Amino acid sequence: MAVPFSKETELNHQLKYTSTEACKLVRADDPQCKSLPGQPRMLLGSDNIYQQLDREFVTHDLDHLSPYLWLVATQSSSHINPLHEQVLKGRAIVITENPELHLVWTDNRIFIKPIPRYMLSHAFWTTHLKPEASSQKNGNCPQPSQALIKAALGFMRTYYYLIEYESDVHIAKQARLLPHDDNNDMTLEAFHQFIASFGNVQDNEVSPRYANYGTLRLSRLNLWAKVFLRRFQFYQVNRQYSEYFARFYAPILFLFGVLTVVLSAMQVGLQASDDNKNTQDSHRKHHWGALTSSSASSALEQRDLEGFWWYSLLRYSWIQFREKNICRHGFLRTDDDAMIPGFRQRSIRQEFRGVHGPAAMMMSEA
């Protein structure tokens, strides 16, 4: 496989190579400049250029998490919405230079890494990121790793999905995701001709992070990082304690509301007993009925399947309890009018109010 795009479709003309065998790149626009376009710290011909490129594109943590990313996002490398749809979803585009955060979103933000200028140059790809370069000897020149080449291909392929319409080009320019274009040469047609070849890159040609996944949710990454990465968070977004604890207000209030409803229902059940032979049945009916009704109403209000599960469990327990005719308050019923000899019935209200001590002491021989 050759360089994904042709010399004619490149969007950056600031680099040219004098000899690919000698790994020499020079600046076409300024021969005195010895750095990559837009990266003054990355010197042309430097021995550690591939280490710097690794920091720019390789996602070590997400590659390690790739077997478990199905817990985080949809298993599809094309699961990437164009930029205009990101805006429609209310997500602000935030620039990041950390490759691990590329296409990671949280709340109303999505982090996107801009395309460096040199990645639009055919000469740069031919010299440093040509797919077969890492498998061929090239004199004494350092060679790129397969991980770097796959990560670079996967990164560039994401822009095939991010920029689809002319509005996406305008959004990308405003958000500084594309290099500044003084001559306005970077139109939708020109960018499409450049990026179209990256759309043909297959999943087995990119790094594990980009092979089967597009956008990732940061909250889920933070959750599973505790398990698979052995660290507290994948990336810390909240820098203040107030922001961190604010996330727990809603769950705590919901739990408080549920407990309040359940305890109120239990109190109503305890006050519903009658002083007659059906006291136990009446109490049990009101007690279990109040619990099941409160559970069902809470589930309906929250549309929570777990609430319906608890409702079904309580309802089933009540039915089983009635069928077996077992009393949980110190005696066993055999019919509606009699108790087993040797046991004495006490007031349900007295049992629960603890007038006669624990329930275990309420069974005594007559």
Secondary structure, DSSP 8 states (H G I E B T S, - for coil): ---SS-GGG-S--SEEEEETTTTEEEESS-TT--EETTEEEEETT-TTHHHHHHHHH--HHHHHHGGGGGGTS-S-TT----HHHHHHTT-EEEE---GGGTTEEETTEEEE----GGGG-HHHHHHH--TTGGGS--TT-----HHHHHHHHHHHHHHHHH--SHHHHHHHHHTT-S---TT----HHHHHHHHGGGGG--GGGS-HHHHS---EEHHHHHHHHHHHT-SS-SS----SHHHHHHTTHHHHHHHHHHHHHHHHHHHHHHTT--SSTTHHHHHHHHHHHHHHHHHHHHHHHHT-HHHHHHHHHHHHHHHHHHHHTB-SSS-BBSSSS-B-TT-----HHHHHHTTT--GGGS----
